[in-house]
Amino acid sequence: MSVQTYTSDTEGVRIDKWLSDVSGLSRTRVQDLCSKGLVSVNEKAVRSSYKIETGDVISMDVPEDEPLQVEAEDIPLDILYEDSDIIVVNKPKGMVVHPAAGVTHGTLVNALLYHCKDLSGINGVLRPGIVHRIDKDTTGCIVACKNDNAHRAIARQLEDKTCHREYKAVCTGVIPHDSGLIDGPIGRDPRDRQRMCVIEGGKPARTHFQVIERFKDSTYIDCALETGRTHQIRAHMKYIGHPLLGDEKYGGNCSYMDTQGQVLHAYQLTLVHPSTGKEMTFEAPLPDYFSTLLKLLRSGK
């Protein structure tokens, strides 16, 4: 159990929202702690609806996370490339990359542990081999590392931007210009901690996009990342008024079909092999749902 103590510098704000903003915990998590009597103001337990006052001394007891046991699971993998250092997988829609609280099975890490046996340990027991991530409902290329040397090498490439990632996406609305650069810092949305947004003080983020094809009320685009922030493409497209089709979290509804989340596919990954020094490019074909959607859009129906 760790105790976090704060002194309020504002008033009239619900304590669950205020604590979520200052601590980084989700608002739901703070509400749960309040319900268990683990949040107090001036040494008195309060409900999540309590509105703080300037000078309140707020204490929050946060139980330590219980260690998770990650099990190997025989889950089929669409392997694009594999050797003794790295494995490149075409991740399907709906698969979480690594275990976390509430998600302990069916992840890419569970599948990799069964297939590879040995993975790099730099990111700990919950994320073995994982050097970068893509969202649950994003499909396509992701690389995992089988040893620590490979992990460090790929991580350096991601940091110095010599590892290139390109995506295919369909966004809402018709983009009038053929290409563009979205340069806006990304951070947590203060109104919804589960979303990201362009915000002052956020981390630098740059996304290049190019129009592939225009439809009646949507646009097929190619996106290339200079940085790899959480939800970067999703947040940036929302920022310019063209959220991704199917991305309800960012306001991009799809009336054509059930896309089961955002229409976003990591179709190409280019990296320098950690042992050979050779530049390698991997491509993942568009998933069936994506191809079906394009046919519907082209038909104008």
Backbone bond lengths (Angstrom), bond angles and torsions (degrees), N, CA, C in turn:
res aa  C-N    CA-C-N  psi(-1)  N-CA   C-N-CA  omega(-1)  CA-C   N-CA-C  phi
1 M - - - 1.471 - - 1.525 108.74 -
2 S 1.328 116.57 124.37 1.464 120.25 175.70 1.526 108.54 -110.90
3 V 1.340 115.85 140.25 1.457 121.54 -179.04 1.523 109.23 -105.30
4 Q 1.338 115.29 124.42 1.462 120.92 177.39 1.524 107.80 -110.79
5 T 1.327 116.39 129.50 1.461 121.22 -176.95 1.524 110.19 -122.73
6 Y 1.320 115.41 134.91 1.465 121.59 -179.08 1.527 109.29 -135.02
7 T 1.330 115.67 156.71 1.460 121.65 170.89 1.519 107.88 -116.87
8 S 1.323 116.31 123.98 1.463 121.15 -175.07 1.523 111.89 -69.19
9 D 1.352 115.11 137.31 1.459 120.34 175.86 1.528 111.33 -114.82
10 T 1.324 115.50 17.82 1.463 120.38 -179.45 1.519 109.05 -147.74
11 E 1.331 117.02 179.53 1.462 119.36 178.69 1.523 109.90 -150.72
12 G 1.343 114.11 160.44 1.452 120.31 177.15 1.508 115.00 83.41
13 V 1.337 118.43 4.09 1.464 122.61 -179.80 1.522 109.01 -104.04
14 R 1.327 116.46 138.81 1.471 119.56 177.04 1.522 109.95 -59.60
15 I 1.319 115.22 142.55 1.455 119.10 -174.56 1.530 111.92 -68.59
16 D 1.353 117.68 -31.64 1.461 118.34 179.83 1.532 110.84 -66.21
17 K 1.329 117.45 -38.47 1.459 120.69 178.22 1.523 110.67 -69.89
18 W 1.314 116.83 -44.98 1.469 120.67 -177.70 1.526 111.46 -62.68
19 L 1.330 116.25 -46.44 1.462 119.59 -180.00 1.532 111.82 -65.67
20 S 1.329 116.71 -36.10 1.460 119.83 177.08 1.520 110.12 -61.24
21 D 1.321 117.08 -42.94 1.466 121.39 -178.45 1.524 112.00 -66.31
22 V 1.329 117.21 -40.88 1.472 119.15 -174.11 1.520 113.04 -86.72
23 S 1.335 117.44 -24.79 1.469 119.81 -174.98 1.520 113.31 -99.05
24 G 1.350 117.16 -23.06 1.461 120.15 -176.24 1.515 113.27 87.96
25 L 1.345 117.58 -6.28 1.456 120.41 175.33 1.528 109.24 -74.41
26 S 1.327 116.84 154.06 1.456 119.31 176.67 1.529 109.73 -68.53
27 R 1.312 115.43 155.53 1.467 119.51 179.86 1.525 110.56 -63.98
28 T 1.334 115.83 -35.85 1.469 120.13 177.72 1.519 110.96 -62.81
29 R 1.335 116.23 -39.66 1.466 120.85 179.06 1.527 110.37 -64.47
30 V 1.325 117.19 -42.86 1.467 120.47 179.31 1.521 110.40 -64.46
31 Q 1.327 117.06 -41.29 1.466 120.69 178.29 1.532 110.83 -60.66
32 D 1.322 116.16 -38.86 1.469 120.41 178.37 1.530 110.26 -64.33
33 L 1.336 116.83 -41.91 1.461 120.13 178.61 1.535 110.69 -64.17
34 C 1.333 116.85 -38.29 1.471 120.27 177.44 1.531 110.89 -62.37
35 S 1.326 115.98 -43.29 1.462 120.48 -178.00 1.522 111.91 -64.38
36 K 1.335 116.13 -22.99 1.468 120.97 -179.97 1.527 111.74 -95.25
37 G 1.340 117.24 5.70 1.459 120.87 178.29 1.514 113.92 75.47
38 L 1.342 116.86 22.48 1.465 120.88 -175.21 1.527 112.99 -98.91
39 V 1.334 117.02 4.01 1.466 121.37 175.89 1.523 107.97 -119.36
40 S 1.328 116.52 127.38 1.462 120.11 -178.16 1.526 110.78 -132.09
41 V 1.309 114.73 151.67 1.460 121.78 176.08 1.527 107.10 -123.34
42 N 1.327 114.79 121.91 1.469 119.86 -178.05 1.525 110.48 52.59
43 E 1.358 114.07 43.11 1.464 124.32 175.18 1.521 113.55 70.36
44 K 1.334 117.82 18.97 1.458 120.99 177.33 1.533 109.08 -126.72
45 A 1.341 116.57 127.07 1.466 120.69 -179.24 1.523 110.32 -60.84
46 V 1.327 115.94 141.18 1.469 120.40 -178.16 1.534 110.02 -131.39
47 R 1.343 114.40 160.75 1.456 120.61 174.71 1.525 109.96 -82.80
48 S 1.327 114.98 165.85 1.461 119.52 -178.10 1.523 112.23 -67.10
49 S 1.329 118.04 -18.45 1.465 121.74 -178.85 1.533 112.52 -85.16
50 Y 1.331 116.94 -5.49 1.466 120.18 -179.35 1.529 110.29 -58.07
51 K 1.333 116.81 134.83 1.458 121.30 178.16 1.526 109.31 -100.82
52 I 1.326 114.66 122.73 1.460 119.79 -171.66 1.519 111.43 -73.78
53 E 1.322 114.17 158.30 1.456 122.04 177.00 1.523 108.69 -123.41
54 T 1.309 116.35 153.07 1.467 120.76 179.71 1.523 110.07 -57.87
55 G 1.324 115.83 130.27 1.459 121.05 179.18 1.510 114.45 93.26
56 D 1.336 118.28 -6.88 1.468 120.41 176.56 1.524 110.09 -58.62
57 V 1.322 115.85 135.29 1.469 121.13 173.19 1.525 107.24 -96.62
58 I 1.306 115.56 113.46 1.462 121.69 -172.04 1.521 109.68 -110.39
59 S 1.332 115.92 127.69 1.461 121.42 177.68 1.521 109.62 -118.13
60 M 1.312 115.67 140.28 1.464 121.22 179.25 1.521 108.77 -134.71
61 D 1.332 115.75 119.47 1.464 121.37 177.40 1.525 108.65 -91.95
62 V 1.326 116.74 116.33 1.464 121.37 -176.78 1.520 109.24 -110.46
63 P 1.344 117.62 111.24 1.464 119.62 178.63 1.515 111.28 -61.41
64 E 1.321 116.63 146.16 1.459 121.00 176.31 1.527 109.21 -65.91
65 D 1.327 115.48 140.50 1.461 119.67 177.38 1.519 110.32 -62.99
66 E 1.311 115.77 136.94 1.456 119.23 176.29 1.521 109.97 -72.68
67 P 1.337 117.84 134.25 1.462 119.36 179.87 1.529 111.14 -61.60
68 L 1.317 115.23 138.10 1.454 120.47 179.62 1.523 110.24 -99.71
69 Q 1.306 115.96 139.30 1.448 121.67 175.99 1.526 108.01 -95.87
70 V 1.328 115.75 115.92 1.459 120.02 -178.02 1.520 108.89 -92.83
71 E 1.310 115.62 120.29 1.462 120.69 -176.98 1.520 111.24 -102.73
72 A 1.335 115.12 145.60 1.457 120.37 172.83 1.524 108.60 -72.98
73 E 1.347 116.27 135.59 1.459 120.91 -179.65 1.522 110.24 -131.19
74 D 1.319 115.19 138.88 1.466 121.09 -179.15 1.526 109.34 -79.57
75 I 1.345 114.84 80.00 1.460 122.03 179.45 1.521 107.71 -111.52
76 P 1.328 118.97 127.15 1.474 120.82 -179.13 1.529 111.67 -58.43
77 L 1.323 115.38 140.82 1.456 121.76 177.96 1.523 109.98 -121.86
78 D 1.327 116.28 140.12 1.459 121.77 172.78 1.523 106.71 -92.72
79 I 1.333 116.34 94.04 1.465 121.84 -173.06 1.527 110.21 -89.75
80 L 1.334 115.61 122.08 1.469 121.30 179.01 1.518 111.60 -88.58
81 Y 1.337 116.75 -29.21 1.471 121.20 179.75 1.525 108.48 -164.58
82 E 1.327 115.12 148.56 1.462 119.31 177.41 1.512 110.59 -157.36
83 D 1.342 116.38 138.31 1.457 122.05 169.94 1.525 107.48 -147.66
84 S 1.315 118.20 -161.80 1.466 120.38 -175.36 1.519 113.67 -76.23
85 D 1.329 117.67 -9.94 1.464 121.61 -178.18 1.526 113.62 -107.46
86 I 1.337 116.76 -42.26 1.465 120.26 -172.91 1.523 111.17 -136.64
87 I 1.310 115.24 160.31 1.459 121.86 171.03 1.533 106.94 -137.17
88 V 1.319 116.64 130.43 1.461 122.42 179.49 1.521 107.76 -111.62
89 V 1.324 115.40 125.31 1.462 121.74 -173.10 1.527 109.97 -121.29
90 N 1.317 116.43 145.57 1.454 123.16 170.62 1.525 106.65 -92.01
91 K 1.331 116.51 98.92 1.465 120.88 -174.85 1.524 110.94 -74.63
92 P 1.332 117.22 132.93 1.469 119.59 179.02 1.525 112.09 -80.79
93 K 1.303 116.35 163.47 1.463 122.63 176.25 1.529 109.69 -65.90
94 G 1.305 116.34 140.35 1.456 121.35 177.24 1.512 114.74 90.75
95 M 1.336 118.33 -5.90 1.471 120.71 -179.82 1.531 110.16 -95.47
96 V 1.336 115.83 124.48 1.460 121.50 174.60 1.527 108.35 -76.91
97 V 1.327 117.35 144.61 1.467 120.01 -175.64 1.525 112.34 -71.50
98 H 1.338 117.78 -46.77 1.467 118.43 -177.92 1.529 110.25 -141.41
99 P 1.327 117.63 157.69 1.464 121.21 -179.65 1.527 111.99 -63.08
100 A 1.312 114.14 151.38 1.467 122.06 174.47 1.522 106.25 -154.45
101 A 1.315 116.58 178.78 1.463 119.74 179.19 1.518 109.73 -56.84
102 G 1.319 116.35 124.98 1.457 121.51 179.84 1.513 114.53 90.51
103 V 1.334 117.52 -13.67 1.476 121.69 178.37 1.522 107.96 -132.21
104 T 1.306 116.32 98.36 1.465 119.75 -176.25 1.523 113.41 -115.51
105 H 1.336 117.05 -9.64 1.463 120.01 -177.35 1.523 110.45 -133.21
106 G 1.314 115.00 158.59 1.456 120.76 174.94 1.511 115.31 78.07
107 T 1.328 117.81 11.55 1.458 120.38 -178.37 1.532 110.56 -89.58
108 L 1.332 114.58 169.14 1.465 119.64 177.23 1.519 110.93 -61.26
109 V 1.327 116.99 -38.39 1.469 120.03 178.98 1.530 111.10 -62.57
110 N 1.341 117.74 -42.25 1.474 120.03 176.56 1.516 110.46 -57.14
111 A 1.336 116.79 -42.60 1.464 121.19 -179.51 1.520 111.68 -68.86
112 L 1.324 117.17 -41.40 1.467 121.25 -179.03 1.529 111.41 -65.43
113 L 1.330 117.35 -38.87 1.463 120.50 179.61 1.520 111.37 -61.30
114 Y 1.325 116.64 -35.01 1.464 120.41 178.10 1.523 110.69 -72.62
115 H 1.320 116.16 -41.61 1.460 120.43 -174.48 1.528 112.78 -78.31
116 C 1.339 116.54 -42.48 1.462 120.53 -170.77 1.523 114.44 -96.82
117 K 1.311 116.87 -27.36 1.468 122.63 -175.46 1.528 111.53 70.50
118 D 1.344 117.79 -55.15 1.463 120.73 -178.10 1.530 110.16 -109.89
119 L 1.335 116.20 129.55 1.447 122.68 176.27 1.521 108.71 -137.27
120 S 1.336 117.48 156.38 1.456 120.23 179.72 1.524 109.82 -60.24
121 G 1.338 115.77 149.03 1.459 120.10 -176.19 1.509 114.72 -107.90
122 I 1.337 117.88 10.41 1.461 120.95 -174.13 1.519 112.00 -61.18
123 N 1.326 117.97 -38.21 1.463 120.46 -177.81 1.526 113.56 -91.92
124 G 1.324 117.22 15.03 1.450 120.25 173.41 1.521 113.90 84.45
125 V 1.335 115.54 -176.48 1.462 121.23 -171.84 1.518 113.05 -71.69
126 L 1.344 118.34 -24.10 1.462 119.75 -178.01 1.521 113.02 -85.21
127 R 1.338 116.89 -21.67 1.463 119.77 -176.72 1.526 112.05 -131.34
128 P 1.306 118.69 46.99 1.473 119.52 -179.44 1.523 111.39 -61.61
129 G 1.318 116.09 131.60 1.457 121.51 176.93 1.509 115.02 81.40
130 I 1.324 117.97 -14.08 1.460 120.71 -172.55 1.529 110.50 -83.93
131 V 1.328 115.94 118.46 1.457 121.41 -179.44 1.523 111.76 -109.40
132 H 1.328 116.90 -20.29 1.466 121.24 172.71 1.519 107.70 -152.63
133 R 1.337 116.82 166.83 1.459 120.14 -175.72 1.525 110.75 -130.82
134 I 1.319 115.41 159.68 1.450 121.37 164.64 1.528 106.91 -130.92
135 D 1.311 116.51 154.74 1.457 120.65 -173.29 1.524 112.60 -64.41
136 K 1.311 115.79 159.66 1.465 122.88 -178.84 1.525 112.16 -51.36
137 D 1.334 117.92 -45.15 1.454 120.86 -175.08 1.523 113.27 -97.34
138 T 1.333 117.11 10.03 1.461 122.22 171.50 1.521 107.72 -95.50
139 T 1.318 116.39 136.72 1.457 121.11 -179.87 1.526 110.38 -103.72
140 G 1.355 115.50 168.10 1.453 118.99 168.95 1.509 116.63 114.79
141 C 1.334 115.19 -160.33 1.465 123.71 -167.88 1.524 113.45 -68.11
142 I 1.309 114.44 130.41 1.462 120.94 170.28 1.517 107.62 -145.45
143 V 1.335 117.05 136.90 1.458 121.55 -179.43 1.528 109.58 -105.27
144 A 1.330 116.11 139.76 1.463 122.20 172.71 1.521 107.94 -122.94
145 C 1.326 115.96 152.79 1.472 120.92 -174.37 1.527 111.08 -111.65
146 K 1.335 115.29 140.62 1.458 120.46 -175.58 1.527 113.82 -94.11
147 N 1.307 117.19 -9.52 1.464 120.18 178.15 1.525 109.13 -149.80
148 D 1.325 116.20 164.44 1.461 120.60 -173.63 1.531 112.60 -67.75
149 N 1.342 118.30 -34.54 1.466 120.10 179.00 1.526 110.91 -62.64
150 A 1.324 116.09 -43.48 1.461 120.15 178.22 1.526 110.20 -64.57
151 H 1.326 116.24 -40.67 1.466 120.92 -179.44 1.528 110.62 -60.44
152 R 1.341 116.42 -46.96 1.470 119.74 -179.50 1.523 110.71 -62.91
153 A 1.318 117.21 -39.93 1.466 121.14 -178.01 1.531 111.28 -64.81
154 I 1.333 117.12 -45.99 1.469 120.43 -179.51 1.528 110.31 -68.98
155 A 1.330 116.86 -38.18 1.468 120.59 178.50 1.523 110.40 -61.53
156 R 1.339 117.56 -39.65 1.473 120.61 177.66 1.530 110.61 -63.31
157 Q 1.329 116.28 -40.20 1.464 119.49 179.62 1.535 111.27 -64.57
158 L 1.315 116.30 -39.09 1.467 119.58 176.87 1.528 110.54 -64.90
159 E 1.317 116.08 -38.19 1.451 120.46 -178.06 1.525 111.66 -71.25
160 D 1.357 117.51 -42.04 1.472 119.12 -177.89 1.528 112.85 -93.26
161 K 1.343 116.12 9.22 1.478 123.31 172.02 1.522 113.30 66.65
162 T 1.338 117.71 29.98 1.460 120.39 173.68 1.530 111.46 -97.68
163 C 1.315 116.21 -2.63 1.470 122.19 172.82 1.524 106.45 -99.91
164 H 1.335 116.70 117.60 1.464 120.37 -172.80 1.519 111.18 -103.43
165 R 1.346 115.69 135.68 1.462 121.65 179.16 1.522 109.53 -128.49
166 E 1.318 115.65 127.73 1.458 120.43 178.70 1.521 109.91 -124.02
167 Y 1.325 114.76 145.55 1.462 121.78 -174.09 1.522 110.26 -127.71
168 K 1.321 115.89 151.51 1.453 122.86 167.70 1.524 106.85 -106.18
169 A 1.318 116.51 141.40 1.463 120.30 -178.84 1.524 109.35 -152.46
170 V 1.325 115.02 159.48 1.462 121.17 170.26 1.520 106.69 -122.54
171 C 1.334 115.94 125.93 1.455 120.18 -178.60 1.525 110.34 -113.10
172 T 1.304 115.80 161.78 1.453 121.13 178.35 1.521 110.07 -76.44
173 G 1.324 116.21 148.83 1.455 120.85 178.00 1.520 112.20 80.52
174 V 1.315 115.73 163.32 1.464 121.87 -179.70 1.526 109.05 -100.59
175 I 1.333 116.48 115.91 1.468 121.34 178.07 1.526 108.27 -78.97
176 P 1.336 118.21 121.28 1.464 120.35 -173.77 1.523 115.09 -75.08
177 H 1.338 117.83 -31.47 1.459 120.56 -177.81 1.530 110.02 -95.16
178 D 1.329 116.00 154.47 1.457 120.81 -171.50 1.527 113.89 -77.56
179 S 1.313 117.77 -24.54 1.464 120.65 -179.59 1.514 109.45 -156.07
180 G 1.317 115.59 167.58 1.449 119.22 179.86 1.516 112.27 -173.05
181 L 1.312 115.95 169.11 1.461 123.75 176.19 1.517 108.03 -125.59
182 I 1.316 116.39 123.90 1.465 121.77 175.01 1.522 106.96 -100.11
183 D 1.311 116.15 114.26 1.461 122.53 -176.91 1.522 107.77 -120.90
184 G 1.335 116.11 94.60 1.453 120.08 -177.65 1.512 111.23 -149.91
185 P 1.334 118.49 131.14 1.470 121.68 -179.21 1.524 111.66 -64.63
186 I 1.316 115.77 139.57 1.467 121.21 -175.62 1.529 111.05 -114.73
187 G 1.321 114.80 135.46 1.461 121.21 175.88 1.515 109.16 -149.69
188 R 1.315 116.57 -177.99 1.461 121.71 178.61 1.525 110.72 -64.47
189 D 1.307 115.52 137.47 1.468 120.44 175.53 1.527 107.91 -71.91
190 P 1.326 118.84 118.82 1.470 119.94 -177.56 1.521 113.28 -64.07
191 R 1.339 117.93 -17.47 1.462 121.07 179.12 1.520 112.52 -91.63
192 D 1.329 116.94 -14.45 1.466 121.52 -178.98 1.511 108.40 -156.63
193 R 1.333 116.54 104.05 1.458 121.54 -173.59 1.532 113.18 -66.31
194 Q 1.327 117.78 -13.04 1.460 120.21 178.94 1.527 112.03 -89.06
195 R 1.327 116.45 -3.89 1.461 120.42 178.65 1.533 110.22 -113.51
196 M 1.330 114.90 157.87 1.451 121.49 172.36 1.523 107.93 -110.12
197 C 1.335 115.96 159.60 1.462 119.02 178.22 1.521 109.31 -155.96
198 V 1.325 115.62 164.16 1.463 120.36 172.66 1.522 106.88 -75.40
199 I 1.327 114.99 121.96 1.462 119.45 -171.76 1.521 110.11 -150.23
200 E 1.318 116.26 144.10 1.462 120.64 177.55 1.524 109.51 -61.00
201 G 1.318 115.86 132.02 1.460 120.59 -178.44 1.513 113.54 90.06
202 G 1.342 117.70 -1.93 1.456 120.68 177.35 1.519 111.39 -73.82
203 K 1.329 115.94 176.86 1.463 120.78 179.11 1.531 109.68 -80.33
204 P 1.337 118.12 140.40 1.466 120.71 179.93 1.528 111.33 -54.82
205 A 1.324 115.95 137.33 1.467 120.85 -178.25 1.523 109.27 -148.16
206 R 1.333 116.04 133.83 1.468 121.30 -178.77 1.530 109.10 -135.68
207 T 1.325 115.29 127.15 1.459 122.47 179.00 1.523 109.29 -127.55
208 H 1.325 116.21 124.03 1.462 121.58 173.57 1.531 108.24 -93.82
209 F 1.332 116.68 140.20 1.463 118.60 174.80 1.518 110.32 -134.91
210 Q 1.315 115.58 152.70 1.456 122.39 177.59 1.519 108.71 -139.36
211 V 1.320 117.08 133.31 1.453 121.43 -179.43 1.532 109.96 -74.37
212 I 1.325 115.94 128.91 1.460 122.03 175.23 1.529 110.23 -95.25
213 E 1.352 115.19 -43.91 1.467 119.78 -175.25 1.532 109.42 -159.43
214 R 1.316 115.73 142.12 1.466 120.80 178.04 1.520 110.25 -109.05
215 F 1.334 115.54 142.57 1.457 121.94 177.03 1.529 108.88 -120.85
216 K 1.314 116.07 -173.09 1.467 120.81 -176.08 1.521 112.43 -57.74
217 D 1.333 116.76 -46.00 1.463 119.53 -177.02 1.530 112.21 -140.38
218 S 1.327 116.85 27.39 1.461 121.13 178.32 1.528 109.53 -156.41
219 T 1.329 116.42 169.66 1.459 121.29 -176.06 1.529 110.16 -139.89
220 Y 1.320 115.46 132.87 1.471 123.22 176.70 1.523 106.90 -91.62
221 I 1.337 117.19 123.40 1.456 120.94 -173.55 1.523 112.61 -132.14
222 D 1.322 113.92 160.51 1.459 123.21 170.76 1.527 106.46 -109.71
223 C 1.339 117.23 133.20 1.464 121.86 179.02 1.522 110.07 -122.33
224 A 1.328 116.43 135.16 1.464 121.56 175.74 1.518 108.78 -121.40
225 L 1.316 116.33 132.63 1.465 121.36 -176.66 1.525 111.70 -95.03
226 E 1.323 115.99 133.48 1.466 120.26 167.16 1.528 109.15 -92.05
227 T 1.334 115.56 -31.19 1.463 121.74 178.59 1.525 107.88 -124.85
228 G 1.302 116.77 169.19 1.462 119.77 -177.28 1.514 112.75 -128.36
229 R 1.315 117.09 61.78 1.458 120.69 179.72 1.525 111.26 -79.15
230 T 1.315 115.96 156.76 1.467 121.33 176.63 1.529 109.97 -57.14
231 H 1.342 116.58 129.48 1.465 123.06 178.23 1.537 112.51 56.89
232 Q 1.342 117.36 29.06 1.461 118.79 -170.51 1.529 113.93 -57.30
233 I 1.333 117.44 -53.30 1.463 119.85 -178.60 1.525 110.19 -63.65
234 R 1.311 117.12 -42.33 1.461 121.55 -178.24 1.532 110.89 -61.90
235 A 1.331 116.57 -45.32 1.460 120.78 -178.98 1.531 111.62 -70.66
236 H 1.335 117.09 -40.16 1.461 120.26 -179.52 1.525 112.10 -67.22
237 M 1.331 117.75 -39.98 1.461 119.55 179.21 1.529 110.78 -68.53
238 K 1.321 116.24 -35.53 1.459 120.11 173.41 1.524 110.07 -61.57
239 Y 1.315 116.98 -41.38 1.461 123.44 -177.12 1.526 112.11 -60.60
240 I 1.350 117.65 -37.04 1.466 119.83 -179.21 1.530 112.01 -92.55
241 G 1.342 116.49 9.52 1.453 120.19 174.99 1.506 115.53 86.16
242 H 1.342 117.43 16.15 1.458 121.77 179.99 1.530 110.61 -132.81
243 P 1.357 118.03 64.92 1.476 119.26 179.29 1.518 111.33 -59.53
244 L 1.321 115.77 154.98 1.458 120.53 -177.83 1.527 110.79 -66.36
245 L 1.302 115.04 142.87 1.459 121.14 176.95 1.534 108.84 -60.17
246 G 1.317 116.80 135.44 1.462 121.71 179.03 1.512 115.05 82.71
247 D 1.335 116.98 -4.40 1.468 120.61 -176.80 1.522 109.41 -92.30
248 E 1.318 116.90 78.94 1.463 121.51 -175.48 1.519 112.51 -62.85
249 K 1.329 117.44 -29.42 1.473 120.18 178.99 1.525 111.11 -61.44
250 Y 1.342 116.91 -31.26 1.457 121.26 -178.34 1.537 112.41 -110.69
251 G 1.323 116.87 13.42 1.458 120.07 172.71 1.509 115.91 88.86
252 G 1.341 117.64 20.59 1.464 120.04 -178.55 1.512 112.60 -109.97
253 N 1.311 117.62 78.86 1.464 120.97 -179.77 1.526 111.25 -72.64
254 C 1.327 116.65 154.89 1.463 122.24 178.65 1.519 109.21 -126.99
255 S 1.334 116.92 120.32 1.466 121.55 -178.90 1.525 112.55 -96.77
256 Y 1.323 117.72 -3.09 1.466 121.22 -174.57 1.523 113.12 -84.24
257 M 1.332 116.09 -37.80 1.455 121.26 -177.73 1.522 107.96 -167.77
258 D 1.320 115.27 168.86 1.463 120.15 176.55 1.523 108.25 -83.15
259 T 1.319 116.78 104.90 1.468 121.02 -178.64 1.526 112.49 -86.78
260 Q 1.329 117.67 -6.21 1.464 122.76 -179.16 1.525 110.96 55.25
261 G 1.317 114.38 47.73 1.461 119.51 179.14 1.514 111.74 111.98
262 Q 1.334 115.45 -172.21 1.459 121.93 -174.22 1.529 112.15 -61.46
263 V 1.347 114.81 144.67 1.462 120.76 176.90 1.524 107.22 -88.06
264 L 1.319 114.80 88.67 1.463 121.64 -174.34 1.520 109.10 -147.32
265 H 1.333 116.24 127.06 1.459 121.52 -174.63 1.523 109.99 -134.63
266 A 1.336 116.89 121.87 1.467 122.44 177.02 1.526 107.86 -80.20
267 Y 1.327 115.30 88.75 1.465 118.08 -168.51 1.522 113.69 -86.84
268 Q 1.326 118.61 -20.73 1.470 118.57 -176.63 1.524 111.35 -141.09
269 L 1.324 116.02 137.47 1.457 123.16 178.18 1.526 108.18 -134.93
270 T 1.334 116.21 124.54 1.463 121.66 178.56 1.518 108.94 -119.86
271 L 1.344 116.15 128.86 1.458 121.04 -179.69 1.520 109.88 -147.48
272 V 1.318 115.04 165.52 1.464 121.08 173.88 1.520 107.81 -96.69
273 H 1.332 116.14 125.05 1.463 119.16 -176.98 1.527 110.40 -60.47
274 P 1.333 118.72 131.52 1.467 121.61 -173.76 1.526 115.12 -64.09
275 S 1.323 118.36 -22.17 1.463 120.30 -179.88 1.524 113.14 -103.55
276 T 1.324 117.35 -43.68 1.474 120.99 -175.03 1.525 112.88 -86.86
277 G 1.333 117.32 -21.94 1.456 119.98 -176.28 1.515 113.68 76.19
278 K 1.324 116.61 5.96 1.468 121.53 -178.74 1.527 110.17 -85.47
279 E 1.345 116.27 136.16 1.461 119.77 175.22 1.519 109.37 -74.78
280 M 1.330 115.71 132.46 1.457 121.11 -177.01 1.531 109.07 -130.22
281 T 1.329 115.93 139.91 1.457 121.24 177.49 1.519 109.67 -121.39
282 F 1.316 115.79 131.59 1.466 122.25 179.97 1.522 108.36 -118.92
283 E 1.331 115.94 142.59 1.459 120.89 178.84 1.523 110.36 -130.46
284 A 1.324 114.94 139.61 1.471 121.29 177.22 1.524 107.82 -112.48
285 P 1.326 118.62 125.72 1.468 120.31 -179.91 1.521 111.32 -62.59
286 L 1.334 116.40 154.77 1.455 120.00 177.42 1.523 110.25 -58.70
287 P 1.320 117.90 137.22 1.469 119.87 176.01 1.523 110.23 -67.42
288 D 1.330 115.88 159.72 1.464 121.11 -174.93 1.523 112.54 -56.81
289 Y 1.346 117.30 -42.72 1.466 119.30 -176.87 1.523 110.77 -61.62
290 F 1.339 116.89 -36.83 1.455 122.97 -178.60 1.535 109.50 -66.04
291 S 1.327 116.55 -45.82 1.468 121.23 179.00 1.525 110.97 -63.34
292 T 1.341 116.25 -40.59 1.463 120.45 178.55 1.521 110.89 -62.93
293 L 1.327 116.52 -42.45 1.457 120.84 178.64 1.524 111.00 -61.31
294 L 1.326 117.89 -43.57 1.459 120.63 179.43 1.516 111.59 -60.78
295 K 1.332 117.51 -38.55 1.466 121.01 177.61 1.531 111.03 -63.39
296 L 1.331 115.77 -41.02 1.460 120.07 177.83 1.517 111.74 -64.50
297 L 1.324 116.29 -42.15 1.456 120.72 -179.69 1.534 110.90 -66.03
298 R 1.327 115.77 -39.97 1.467 119.70 -179.47 1.527 112.06 -69.02
299 S 1.326 115.14 -27.77 1.474 118.53 179.90 1.519 111.79 -75.99
300 G 1.330 115.46 -16.36 1.459 120.14 -180.00 1.506 114.40 76.44
301 K 1.329 117.40 10.42 1.459 120.70 -178.80 1.520 111.65 -83.18
